[in-house]
Structures are given as C-alpha cells and as structure tokens.
C-alpha cells in the first residue's frame, strides 16, 4: 500500500511539474504601451508619496505601514488584478498640490568655506557623491516589480500576457530581467565617478578584484542549480538553459564591463553599447546563432545552456547603456557645476562624445587640472535635457529597428536592448521630474571668499529639508538589494513547494501575494540601517 501511495505521489508530482512548466511556457506577451501603462503606476505611487510627505507635516517621516500601502500595494494590484486606471488616479492629487519646477535662487553673503586647494591636484580627484533620490527610487522600484512578479507569475491571477515570452514579444517580466541588468550597470559606473583614473588603471588587477567580488554570486548560481535539480522544481528551460540561471548572468556581466575599459578609453561608450548590440544582432541574423538557439539539440553542456550563453553579449550591451553615460552620472550624482577647469570654464560638451571624459582621463595635463566644489548645485536643466534627448533617441531607434525585427529577451537581440534602454532612461527621467516637482532645491548665490573680485558662485542651501530623499522603504530595499532579491527567490521556492500555485483561486492568491510582499518589505525595513552583505 505504501509503494502504491509513493507511486501515485510521484506520478502526480511529475504530472504537476509538466503542467506547471506548460503554464509558464509558450507566451507571446503584450505590447510596449500596455507594459508602460502598468509601470506608470510606479510613478503614480511616488507622486502620491511625495505629495503626502511634502504637504503633511505628520507624514514627513512615514511609518512603515503607510510606506507599504502607498508604494507596494499599487504595484501588486496593477500587475495582478490590472487595476491600472484606479492606481494611476493616485497621481492626480499629487499634481494638484505640487510645487513649480524651477529652483529658487537667492543672493547671500559668504558663509561657507571655499573648496580646499588640495583638491586641485588631479591625483586626488575622488568625488564624495551626493545621494540622488530619483536614482535610488528607480533602482528600488525596478527590483520591487521583479520581486513581486517572480511569485505572482505562478498564480492564475497574474495575466499570462505579462509572463516571460517564449521567443519573441514584450512583457512585464521580460522588462524586469533587462532592467535588473541595466540597474547593475548604474552601480558599476560609480567607481569611475569616484576615481576618474580607475578607467586607465591596469586591467588585470581590476579583473582580479571584480572576480573576487562576484565569486559568491557564482556560488549562489551553482547552489540554485543543485536545489532546482534536487527538488524536481518546475523550470522553464528555454529561459536560460538547462543549468544556467540569472545569478550566473549577473556574475558574468561585471567582468565583461571591466574588460571593456581599454575600449572605452578610445570611443564614446554609448556608441560602444550600440556596436555590441549590432554585432549581437549580426551574429543572430547572419551568423546562424538564431537558428542554433531555436533548433540545435541540447547534446552537450554548451548546447544545453545556449540561451544563457548567447544572450550574454546582448545583455552586456544593455548594461553599459547607462554607464555608457557614466560621465552623465556626474550630472546626476554630483554636478558639473562642481567640476571647474583651471580657467573656470565648466565643461559643456554633450556626453554623446568623449571630450568631457578627457577632462578626467587626462588630468595630468596642466590645462585640464580640475578642482571640486562638493557643495555646488546640480544642473537640473542640463540633466533633464540630457535624459530627454537620450530617451527620445532610444525610442526612435527602437521604432525603426522594430520595422524589421521582433523583440526577443531569449536572444537579447538589438530590439530588446533598445527597449530596455529606452524604458529605463525614460523612467529615470520621470522620477527625476517628480523629485524636482515636490522637493525643489533652493539655490544660494554667495560671494567666493577666494576671489578678491567678488565673483559669486552658486551653492545648494544647507538648510534644504530632509524630505529631499528617497522613500524610506525604497532606501531599505536598495540598501540590501541582492540579499533581499535572494530572500525573495527562496520565499518563492518555498511557496511553490508548499502549494499547487496554478490551481489557487484569485482571492487566495492575492492573500498569499500580499503576505509575501509585506514579508519582503518587513525584512528590508528591519535591516535598513545595516549592510547584510557588502560586496
């Protein structure tokens, strides 16, 4: 009798595994407009959060439960019950009560010390980066949407049109994978900003250091393979391959980015990203990689993981798409007003070209010596112009390329890369605009004590309210992002091993997903002031 029960259980398990794999396979996706509409809910929730925090004194420091209700719940509802119109309406009261965009400039007498002369030495050029709430909000929101969707997709309440496409198409989950890579690219740019000479440093030590950092992620990827195979966990083989997974991709990309440093020295990085994407498309369309990926049998370890391996170069081109603008990040994270040439002429070249980078890469030249003014205000108008220009360029290129090619996350082809870059650049712009709308920076015009001529310089008001920061819950998610993402994956696995998710009713599924989102948020909140894993 016991053997009969075991056989029945095994047969049911195998049948459920096959049914579950079919449940998440064969999807054709939705439309770019549909995906963008769902994601606009993220901007709407930030608009509401900012309106409450900037208008109600009692909510200047929001309690956790309010943060969760305002920031997390709308996202969950938009991607499950598709309550997009209701959630977008959250933005209306925020718009009605917002501040005008232009910052205020007042004249004042000098009361702040001038920049230290020790900073004039280019060998000491390391920036102390000011936090940028818009960038923190963007990164945390992208990760939050990914965390919610990796469990939600296992329930029928999650629309199949938002699940990962089998081969061609666009969907919310396809966007999440690329956005995670793009977001990692933003982080990888920070060493170049803090130390402009990092780009020209010897390559071998940098590769050694980055390999040490990503070694634990490789271990996580291997452990995940062993757990999936050992527990007979349902898996979508055409996503990455038989053994490959997202953690392995996440580990390899930083090595590829560092390996590109010698090339970055000699060409605009935006152009480099496009070249890599174009070469990937050439290999797929002309070189036979597309046919290999779609038709080749999984006869050996390479063939078994062809999706993960072939998509690496495409995702590499998406990752530098924002560090392509690593020097634009100086606009975002610090300021061009705070980087002044010896002749007091701030660089104004477009970051589409490498001249700006040369101010840092050629610091030993006398005419390019620079001094830093950490208190200088950000040039919001220039930042908005740059982001708007890039967003427009990427969307136009995407529209042109899609006339002859379909988007494919599985192949990480050129249309997919352009879509990821266009979307993420646009939403960073959106978060930046909301930040300017609700928390405009007050600019002071003070006399420079180091200039006898009485020259005035611009400086951010040191009394800028503390509300000019990212929401506390999103700060917490961003602070331990990789650990929280790992914990969410573990929780997703436990839920799937505990219940047959594809047969759960919508009401019960929403209860589980609400508890899951609440638990992940609590975990992030508890460790918001502590770095669990420093890489």
C-alpha positions as CSV (number, residue, x, y, z in Angstrom):
1,X,0.0,0.0,0.0
2,X,2.9,2.3,0.8
3,X,4.5,1.6,-2.5
4,X,1.3,2.4,-4.3
5,X,0.9,5.7,-2.5
6,X,4.5,6.6,-3.3
7,X,4.0,5.8,-7.0
8,X,0.8,7.8,-7.1
9,X,2.5,10.7,-5.4
10,X,5.5,10.6,-7.8
11,X,3.1,10.4,-10.8
12,X,1.1,13.3,-9.5
13,X,4.3,15.3,-8.9
14,X,5.6,14.6,-12.4
15,X,2.3,15.5,-13.9
16,X,2.1,18.7,-11.9
17,X,5.7,19.6,-12.9
18,X,4.9,19.2,-16.6
19,X,1.6,21.1,-16.2
20,X,3.4,23.9,-14.3
21,X,6.1,24.2,-16.9
22,X,3.4,24.4,-19.6
23,X,1.6,27.0,-17.6
24,X,4.6,29.4,-17.9
25,X,5.7,28.4,-21.4
26,X,4.6,29.4,-24.9
27,X,3.7,33.0,-24.0
28,X,3.6,35.7,-26.7
29,X,3.5,38.8,-24.4
30,X,1.6,42.1,-24.7
31,X,2.5,45.5,-26.1
32,X,5.0,48.1,-25.2
33,X,2.2,50.6,-24.5
34,X,0.5,48.1,-22.1
35,X,3.7,47.4,-20.2
36,X,4.4,51.1,-19.9
37,X,0.9,51.8,-18.6
38,X,1.3,49.2,-15.9
39,X,4.7,50.7,-14.9
40,X,3.3,54.2,-14.8
41,X,1.7,53.1,-11.5
42,X,5.2,53.1,-10.0
43,X,5.5,56.8,-10.9
44,X,2.0,57.5,-9.6
45,X,2.7,55.9,-6.3
46,X,5.9,58.0,-5.9
47,X,3.8,61.1,-6.8
48,X,1.3,60.3,-4.1
49,X,4.1,59.5,-1.6
50,X,5.9,62.8,-2.4
51,X,2.7,64.8,-2.1
52,X,1.9,63.3,1.3
53,X,5.4,63.8,2.6
54,X,5.8,67.3,1.3
55,X,2.4,68.6,2.3
56,X,1.6,66.9,5.6
57,X,4.0,67.5,8.5
58,X,2.8,64.4,10.3
59,X,3.9,62.3,7.4
60,X,7.4,63.9,6.9
61,X,8.7,60.6,8.4
62,X,6.2,58.0,7.3
63,X,5.5,54.9,9.3
64,X,6.3,51.6,7.7
65,X,2.7,50.6,7.1
66,X,1.9,53.8,5.2
67,X,5.0,53.3,3.0
68,X,4.0,49.8,2.2
69,X,0.4,50.7,1.4
70,X,1.4,53.6,-0.8
71,X,4.5,52.1,-2.6
72,X,4.0,48.4,-2.8
73,X,0.2,47.7,-2.9
74,X,-0.5,49.7,-6.1
75,X,2.3,47.8,-7.9
76,X,0.9,44.5,-6.8
77,X,-2.7,45.4,-7.9
78,X,-1.5,46.8,-11.2
79,X,0.2,43.5,-12.2
80,X,-2.4,41.1,-10.9
81,X,-6.0,42.5,-11.0
82,X,-4.9,45.1,-13.6
83,X,-6.4,48.0,-11.6
84,X,-4.2,50.4,-13.6
85,X,-6.7,53.2,-14.1
86,X,-7.5,53.3,-10.4
87,X,-3.9,53.3,-9.4
88,X,-2.9,56.0,-11.9
89,X,-5.6,58.2,-10.4
90,X,-3.4,58.3,-7.3
91,X,-1.2,60.8,-9.1
92,X,-3.9,63.4,-9.5
93,X,-3.9,64.9,-6.0
94,X,-0.1,64.9,-6.2
95,X,-0.1,67.0,-9.4
96,X,-2.6,69.5,-7.9
97,X,-0.5,70.2,-4.9
98,X,2.9,70.1,-6.4
99,X,5.5,72.9,-6.4
100,X,6.6,74.6,-9.6
101,X,9.7,73.1,-11.2
102,X,12.2,76.0,-11.2
103,X,14.5,76.1,-8.2
104,X,14.8,79.3,-6.2
105,X,18.0,81.4,-6.3
106,X,18.7,83.9,-3.6
107,X,21.8,86.1,-3.1
108,X,23.6,85.8,0.2
109,X,26.8,86.8,1.8
110,X,29.6,84.2,2.0
111,X,29.3,82.0,5.0
112,X,30.6,78.7,3.6
113,X,34.3,77.8,3.3
114,X,35.7,77.8,-0.2
115,X,36.8,74.5,-1.8
116,X,40.0,73.2,-0.5
117,X,43.1,73.9,-2.6
118,X,44.2,70.3,-2.0
119,X,41.6,69.2,-4.4
120,X,43.4,71.0,-7.2
121,X,45.7,68.0,-7.5
122,X,44.2,65.7,-10.1
123,X,45.7,62.7,-8.5
124,X,43.4,63.3,-5.6
125,X,40.3,63.6,-7.6
126,X,37.7,61.4,-5.9
127,X,34.2,62.6,-5.6
128,X,32.1,62.4,-2.5
129,X,28.8,61.6,-4.2
130,X,25.6,63.2,-3.1
131,X,22.7,60.8,-2.8
132,X,20.3,61.1,-5.8
133,X,16.8,60.2,-4.6
134,X,15.5,59.7,-8.1
135,X,18.1,57.1,-8.9
136,X,17.6,55.3,-5.6
137,X,13.8,55.3,-6.2
138,X,14.3,53.9,-9.7
139,X,16.5,51.1,-8.7
140,X,14.4,50.0,-5.8
141,X,11.2,50.2,-7.8
142,X,12.6,48.1,-10.6
143,X,13.7,45.4,-8.1
144,X,10.4,45.6,-6.3
145,X,8.5,44.9,-9.5
146,X,10.8,42.0,-10.3
147,X,10.4,40.5,-6.8
148,X,6.6,40.8,-6.9
149,X,6.3,39.2,-10.4
150,X,8.6,36.2,-9.8
151,X,6.0,34.8,-7.4
152,X,2.9,36.3,-8.9
153,X,3.5,34.6,-12.3
154,X,2.9,31.2,-10.7
155,X,-0.7,32.1,-9.9
156,X,-3.5,32.4,-12.5
157,X,-4.3,35.9,-11.1
158,X,-1.2,37.1,-12.9
159,X,-2.2,37.7,-16.6
160,X,-0.3,35.4,-19.0
161,X,0.3,38.3,-21.3
162,X,2.7,39.7,-18.6
163,X,4.7,36.5,-18.2
164,X,8.1,36.0,-20.0
165,X,7.7,35.4,-23.7
166,X,8.8,32.1,-25.2
167,X,10.9,33.6,-28.0
168,X,9.5,36.9,-29.4
169,X,7.4,39.6,-27.8
170,X,7.4,42.1,-24.9
171,X,6.1,41.6,-21.4
172,X,6.4,42.9,-17.9
173,X,8.7,40.1,-16.8
174,X,10.9,40.4,-19.9
175,X,11.3,44.0,-18.9
176,X,12.2,43.1,-15.3
177,X,15.2,41.0,-16.4
178,X,16.7,43.6,-18.6
179,X,16.0,46.4,-16.1
180,X,17.8,44.5,-13.4
181,X,20.9,44.3,-15.7
182,X,20.6,48.0,-16.6
183,X,20.3,48.9,-12.9
184,X,23.5,46.9,-12.2
185,X,25.2,48.9,-14.9
186,X,24.4,52.1,-13.0
187,X,26.2,50.7,-9.9
188,X,29.2,49.6,-11.9
189,X,29.7,53.2,-13.1
190,X,30.3,54.5,-9.5
191,X,34.0,53.6,-9.3
192,X,34.6,55.5,-12.5
193,X,32.9,58.6,-11.0
194,X,34.6,58.4,-7.6
195,X,38.0,57.9,-9.2
196,X,38.3,59.1,-12.8
197,X,41.6,57.3,-13.2
198,X,40.1,53.9,-12.5
199,X,39.3,53.6,-16.2
200,X,43.0,53.8,-17.1
201,X,44.3,51.6,-14.3
202,X,45.9,48.2,-15.2
203,X,43.3,45.7,-16.4
204,X,44.5,42.6,-14.6
205,X,44.2,43.9,-11.0
206,X,40.7,45.2,-11.8
207,X,39.6,41.8,-13.3
208,X,41.0,40.1,-10.2
209,X,39.2,42.4,-7.8
210,X,35.8,42.1,-9.7
211,X,36.2,38.3,-9.8
212,X,36.7,38.2,-6.1
213,X,33.5,40.2,-5.6
214,X,31.3,38.2,-7.9
215,X,32.6,34.8,-6.7
216,X,29.8,34.5,-4.1
217,X,27.2,35.2,-6.8
218,X,28.6,32.3,-8.9
219,X,28.3,30.1,-5.8
220,X,24.7,31.2,-5.5
221,X,24.1,30.3,-9.1
222,X,25.6,26.8,-8.7
223,X,23.6,26.2,-5.4
224,X,20.4,27.2,-7.2
225,X,21.1,24.7,-10.0
226,X,21.6,21.9,-7.4
227,X,18.5,22.8,-5.5
228,X,16.3,23.1,-8.6
229,X,17.5,19.7,-9.9
230,X,17.4,18.1,-6.5
231,X,13.8,19.1,-5.7
232,X,12.4,18.5,-9.1
233,X,11.3,22.1,-9.1
234,X,9.4,23.2,-12.2
235,X,11.7,25.2,-14.5
236,X,11.4,26.9,-17.9
237,X,14.4,25.6,-19.8
238,X,14.1,28.0,-22.7
239,X,14.6,30.9,-20.4
240,X,18.3,30.4,-19.7
241,X,19.1,26.8,-20.5
242,X,19.3,23.5,-18.5
243,X,21.9,24.7,-15.9
244,X,22.3,28.4,-16.5
245,X,20.3,30.9,-14.4
246,X,20.0,34.6,-13.7
247,X,22.6,34.6,-10.9
248,X,25.3,33.3,-13.3
249,X,24.4,36.0,-15.8
250,X,24.5,38.6,-13.0
251,X,28.0,37.4,-12.1
252,X,29.5,37.4,-15.6
253,X,28.3,40.8,-16.7
254,X,30.6,42.9,-14.3
255,X,33.6,41.0,-15.7
256,X,32.6,41.9,-19.2
257,X,32.1,45.5,-18.3
258,X,35.6,45.8,-16.8
259,X,37.1,44.0,-19.8
260,X,35.7,46.8,-22.0
261,X,37.6,49.6,-20.1
262,X,40.5,49.6,-22.6
263,X,38.0,50.2,-25.4
264,X,36.0,52.8,-23.5
265,X,39.1,55.0,-23.4
266,X,39.0,55.5,-27.1
267,X,35.4,55.7,-28.1
268,X,32.1,57.1,-26.8
269,X,30.6,54.4,-24.6
270,X,27.0,55.0,-25.9
271,X,28.4,54.1,-29.4
272,X,30.2,51.1,-27.9
273,X,26.9,49.8,-26.5
274,X,25.2,50.2,-29.8
275,X,28.1,48.4,-31.6
276,X,27.9,45.4,-29.2
277,X,24.1,45.2,-29.7
278,X,24.5,45.5,-33.5
279,X,27.2,42.7,-33.5
280,X,24.9,40.5,-31.4
281,X,22.1,41.1,-34.0
282,X,24.5,40.3,-36.8
283,X,25.5,37.1,-35.2
284,X,21.9,36.1,-34.7
285,X,20.6,37.1,-38.2
286,X,23.6,36.5,-40.4
287,X,25.9,34.3,-38.4
288,X,23.4,31.5,-37.7
289,X,23.1,32.0,-34.0
290,X,19.3,32.4,-34.2
291,X,18.9,29.0,-35.9
292,X,21.3,27.4,-33.4
293,X,19.4,28.8,-30.5
294,X,16.0,27.7,-31.8
295,X,16.8,24.4,-33.3
296,X,20.1,22.9,-32.0
297,X,19.6,19.8,-29.7
298,X,20.9,20.1,-26.2
299,X,23.5,17.5,-26.7
300,X,26.3,18.8,-24.5
301,X,26.9,21.4,-21.8
302,X,27.3,24.3,-24.2
303,X,24.3,23.4,-26.3
304,X,22.2,22.7,-23.1
305,X,22.8,26.3,-22.0
306,X,22.7,28.1,-25.3
307,X,20.1,30.7,-24.3
308,X,22.2,31.9,-21.3
309,X,25.4,32.0,-23.2
310,X,24.1,33.6,-26.4
311,X,22.2,36.3,-24.5
312,X,25.3,37.4,-22.6
313,X,26.6,39.7,-25.3
314,X,23.2,41.3,-25.8
315,X,22.8,41.9,-22.0
316,X,26.4,43.2,-21.9
317,X,25.3,45.9,-24.4
318,X,22.3,46.8,-22.2
319,X,24.5,47.0,-19.1
320,X,26.8,49.7,-20.3
321,X,23.9,51.6,-21.8
322,X,23.7,53.7,-18.6
323,X,27.4,53.6,-17.7
324,X,27.7,54.5,-21.4
325,X,26.8,57.7,-19.7
326,X,29.0,57.2,-16.7
327,X,30.1,60.8,-17.2
328,X,26.5,61.8,-17.4
329,X,26.1,60.2,-14.0
330,X,28.3,63.1,-12.8
331,X,25.4,65.3,-13.7
332,X,23.1,63.0,-11.7
333,X,25.2,62.0,-8.7
334,X,27.3,65.1,-8.3
335,X,27.3,68.2,-10.6
336,X,29.2,69.7,-13.5
337,X,29.0,73.0,-11.6
338,X,31.3,71.4,-9.0
339,X,33.9,70.5,-11.6
340,X,35.7,73.6,-12.8
341,X,38.6,73.8,-15.2
342,X,41.7,75.9,-14.3
343,X,40.2,78.7,-16.4
344,X,36.9,78.5,-14.6
345,X,35.1,77.3,-17.7
346,X,32.8,74.4,-16.8
347,X,32.7,71.6,-19.4
348,X,29.6,71.9,-21.6
349,X,30.2,69.2,-24.2
350,X,27.5,66.7,-24.9
351,X,28.1,63.3,-23.2
352,X,27.5,61.7,-26.5
353,X,31.1,62.5,-27.1
354,X,34.2,61.7,-25.0
355,X,35.6,65.2,-24.6
356,X,34.1,65.5,-21.1
357,X,35.6,62.3,-20.1
358,X,39.0,63.5,-21.2
359,X,39.0,66.2,-18.5
360,X,39.3,63.3,-16.1
361,X,41.3,60.8,-18.1
362,X,43.9,63.4,-19.0
363,X,44.2,65.0,-15.6
364,X,47.9,65.2,-15.7
365,X,47.8,67.9,-18.4
366,X,48.1,71.3,-16.8
367,X,45.3,72.8,-18.9
368,X,42.9,70.2,-17.6
369,X,43.6,70.4,-14.0
370,X,40.3,70.5,-12.0
371,X,39.1,71.4,-8.7
372,X,36.0,70.1,-7.0
373,X,33.2,72.0,-5.2
374,X,31.2,69.4,-3.5
375,X,28.6,72.0,-2.4
376,X,27.8,73.1,-5.9
377,X,24.2,72.6,-7.0
378,X,23.2,70.1,-9.7
379,X,22.4,71.4,-13.1
380,X,18.8,70.2,-13.2
381,X,18.0,71.8,-16.6
382,X,21.1,70.2,-18.2
383,X,20.3,66.8,-16.6
384,X,16.7,66.9,-17.9
385,X,17.9,67.9,-21.4
386,X,20.4,65.0,-21.5
387,X,17.9,62.4,-20.2
388,X,15.2,63.6,-22.5
389,X,17.5,63.6,-25.5
390,X,18.7,60.0,-24.8
391,X,15.2,58.8,-24.1
392,X,14.0,60.2,-27.4
393,X,16.9,58.7,-29.3
394,X,16.4,55.3,-27.9
395,X,12.6,55.2,-28.6
396,X,13.1,56.4,-32.2
397,X,15.8,53.8,-32.8
398,X,13.5,51.1,-31.3
399,X,10.7,52.1,-33.5
400,X,13.0,52.0,-36.6
401,X,14.5,48.6,-35.7
402,X,11.1,47.0,-34.9
403,X,10.1,47.6,-38.5
404,X,12.2,44.6,-39.5
405,X,13.0,42.8,-36.2
406,X,10.9,41.5,-33.3
407,X,11.9,42.0,-29.6
408,X,13.4,38.8,-28.1
409,X,14.5,38.5,-24.5
410,X,15.6,35.0,-25.1
411,X,18.1,36.1,-27.7
412,X,18.8,39.5,-26.1
413,X,18.7,40.9,-29.6
414,X,19.1,44.6,-30.6
415,X,15.4,45.5,-30.4
416,X,15.3,44.1,-26.9
417,X,18.4,46.1,-25.8
418,X,17.0,49.3,-27.3
419,X,13.6,48.7,-25.5
420,X,15.3,48.1,-22.1
421,X,17.5,51.3,-22.5
422,X,14.6,53.5,-23.7
423,X,12.3,52.4,-20.9
424,X,14.8,52.7,-18.1
425,X,16.1,56.1,-19.3
426,X,12.5,57.4,-19.6
427,X,11.6,56.3,-16.1
428,X,14.7,57.7,-14.5
429,X,13.7,60.9,-16.2
430,X,10.2,60.5,-14.7
431,X,11.5,60.0,-11.1
432,X,13.8,63.0,-11.6
433,X,10.9,65.2,-12.6
434,X,8.9,64.2,-9.6
435,X,11.8,64.9,-7.3
436,X,12.2,68.4,-8.8
437,X,8.4,69.0,-8.6
438,X,7.9,68.2,-5.0
439,X,11.3,68.9,-3.5
440,X,12.9,71.8,-5.5
441,X,16.4,72.7,-4.4
442,X,16.8,76.2,-3.0
443,X,20.0,77.7,-4.6
444,X,22.0,80.4,-2.9
445,X,24.3,82.9,-4.7
446,X,27.2,83.7,-2.5
447,X,30.5,85.5,-2.9
448,X,33.5,83.3,-3.4
449,X,35.9,84.2,-0.5
450,X,38.9,83.0,-2.6
451,X,38.2,85.6,-5.4
452,X,39.0,89.2,-4.5
453,X,37.0,90.4,-7.5
454,X,33.8,89.5,-5.6
455,X,32.8,86.7,-8.0
456,X,29.6,84.9,-7.0
457,X,29.1,81.2,-7.0
458,X,26.0,79.0,-6.8
459,X,25.5,76.7,-3.9
460,X,22.7,74.5,-2.6
461,X,21.1,75.8,0.6
462,X,22.5,73.7,3.5
463,X,19.0,74.1,5.1
464,X,17.4,72.0,2.3
465,X,14.8,70.0,4.1
466,X,15.5,66.3,4.9
467,X,12.4,65.4,2.9
468,X,14.6,65.6,-0.3
469,X,15.4,61.9,-0.1
470,X,14.0,58.6,-1.5
471,X,11.1,57.0,0.4
472,X,12.5,55.1,3.4
473,X,11.1,51.8,2.3
474,X,12.7,52.1,-1.1
475,X,16.0,53.2,0.5
476,X,15.8,50.0,2.6
477,X,15.2,47.8,-0.4
478,X,18.1,49.4,-2.2
479,X,20.4,49.1,0.8
480,X,20.5,45.3,0.7
481,X,19.2,44.7,-2.8
482,X,21.0,41.5,-3.6
483,X,20.2,39.8,-0.3
484,X,16.5,40.8,-0.5
485,X,16.3,39.5,-4.1
486,X,17.9,36.2,-2.9
487,X,15.4,36.0,0.1
488,X,12.5,36.7,-2.3
489,X,13.7,33.8,-4.5
490,X,13.9,31.5,-1.5
491,X,10.4,32.5,-0.4
492,X,9.1,32.0,-4.0
493,X,10.5,28.4,-4.0
494,X,9.1,27.6,-0.6
495,X,5.6,28.8,-1.7
496,X,5.8,26.7,-4.8
497,X,6.9,23.6,-3.0
498,X,4.2,24.0,-0.4
499,X,1.1,24.5,-2.6
500,X,0.0,23.9,-6.2
501,X,0.0,27.6,-7.1
502,X,-1.5,27.2,-10.6
503,X,-4.8,25.8,-9.1
504,X,-5.1,28.5,-6.4
505,X,-8.2,30.9,-6.7
506,X,-7.6,34.6,-7.3
507,X,-8.7,35.6,-3.8
508,X,-6.4,33.2,-2.0
509,X,-3.6,34.1,-4.4
510,X,-3.9,37.8,-3.6
511,X,-3.8,36.9,0.1
512,X,-0.6,35.0,-0.4
513,X,1.0,37.6,-2.6
514,X,0.0,40.4,-0.1
515,X,1.6,38.5,2.7
516,X,4.7,37.8,0.6
517,X,5.1,41.5,-0.4
518,X,4.6,42.5,3.2
519,X,7.2,40.0,4.5
520,X,9.8,41.1,2.0
521,X,9.2,44.7,2.9
522,X,9.4,44.0,6.6
523,X,12.7,42.1,6.0
524,X,14.1,45.1,4.1
525,X,12.8,47.6,6.8
526,X,14.4,45.7,9.7
527,X,17.8,45.8,8.1
528,X,17.5,49.3,6.6
529,X,20.4,50.6,8.7
530,X,22.6,47.6,8.4
531,X,24.5,46.2,5.4
532,X,24.0,42.5,5.5
533,X,26.3,41.6,2.7
534,X,28.9,44.1,1.5
535,X,30.4,43.3,-1.9
